[in-house]
């Protein structure tokens, strides 16, 4: 039997006031949706950019620079940051596993979202 998906308690389920989802409620019986790095074009809607910023900020607050398990984090939302601000934290990374370890690359996150990191 498959291990249950980790649910990140305290992590926001969505961007308030929108339908931008940050977490999923239950594991897909067929397996996790694979993560793929999505291209963020400069002409993306402001609402999409706000969702990226809010999700990245939530990741930073919840996990800091420590590796974290993918768990119930939404694959679509992760894919907008994957390969840049969010990177694999292990060599044997499985992009379609709920147990996959990720981490926030703070150097890239600061460069791409400077307004979030006003130190």
For each residue, the residues with C-beta under 8 A, 3 or more apart:
1:
2: 27
3: 98 99
4: 27
5: 26 27 32 71 72 98
6: 69 70 71 72 98 99
7: 23 71 72
8: 11 23 62 68 71 72 73
9:
10: 62
11: 8 22 23 58 62 72 73
12: 15 16 22 23 54 58
13: 21 22 23
14: 18 19 20 21 22 23
15: 12 18 20 22 50 51 54 55
16: 12
17:
18: 14 15 47 51
19: 14
20: 14 15 47 51 54 55 77
21: 13 14 24 74 76 77
22: 11 12 13 14 15 54 55 58 73 74 77
23: 7 8 11 12 13 14 72 73 74
24: 21 27 28 72 73 74 75
25: 72
26: 5
27: 2 4 5 24 32 72 98
28: 24 31 32 33
29:
30:
31: 28 96 97
32: 5 27 28 70 75 96 97 98 100
33: 28 75 76 96
34: 75 95 96
35: 70 75 78 79 82 95 96 100
36: 79 82 95
37: 79 82 83 84
38: 79 80 82
39:
40: 44 52 80
41: 44
42:
43:
44: 40 41 48 49
45: 48 49
46: 49 50
47: 18 20 50 51
48: 44 45 51 52 80
49: 44 45 46 52 53
50: 15 46 47 53 54
51: 15 18 20 47 48 54 55 77 80
52: 40 48 49 55 56 80 81 113
53: 49 50 56 57 113 115 116
54: 12 15 20 22 50 51 57 58
55: 15 20 22 51 52 58 59 77 80 81
56: 52 53 59 60 81 85 86 104 109 113 116
57: 53 54 60 61 116
58: 11 12 22 54 55 61 62
59: 55 56 62 63 68 81 86 104
60: 56 57 63 64 104 106 109 116
61: 57 58 64
62: 8 10 11 58 59 68
63: 59 60 66 67 68 103 104
64: 60 61 104
65: 103 104 106
66: 63 103
67: 63 89 90 101 102 103
68: 8 59 62 63 71 89 101 102 103
69: 6 98 99 100 101 102
70: 6 32 35 73 78 97 98 99 100 101 102
71: 5 6 7 8 68 98
72: 5 6 7 8 11 23 24 25 27 98
73: 8 11 22 23 24 70 77 78
74: 21 22 23 24 77 78
75: 24 32 33 34 35 78 79
76: 21 33 79 80
77: 20 21 22 51 55 73 74 80 81
78: 35 70 73 74 75 81 82 86 102
79: 35 36 37 38 75 76 82
80: 38 40 48 51 52 55 76 77
81: 52 55 56 59 77 78 84 85 86
82: 35 36 37 38 78 79 86 87
83: 37 86 87
84: 37 81 87 105 108 112
85: 56 81 104 105 108 109 112 113
86: 56 59 78 81 82 83 102 103 104 105
87: 82 83 84 102 103 105 108
88: 91 93 100 101 102 103
89: 67 68 93 101 102 103
90: 67 93 100 101
91: 88
92:
93: 88 89 90 100 101
94: 97 99 100
95: 34 35 36 100
96: 31 32 33 34 35
97: 31 32 70 94 100
98: 3 5 6 27 32 69 70 71 72
99: 3 6 69 70 94
100: 32 35 69 70 88 90 93 94 95 97
101: 67 68 69 70 88 89 90 93
102: 67 68 69 70 78 86 87 88 89
103: 63 65 66 67 68 86 87 88 89
104: 56 59 60 63 64 65 85 86 109
105: 84 85 86 87 108 109
106: 60 65 109 110 117
107: 110 111
108: 84 85 87 105 111 112
109: 56 60 85 104 105 106 112 113 116 117
110: 106 107 113 114 116 117
111: 107 108 114
112: 84 85 108 109
113: 52 53 56 85 109 110 116 117
114: 110 111 117 118
115: 53 118
116: 53 56 57 60 109 110 113
117: 106 109 110 113 114
118: 114 115
119:
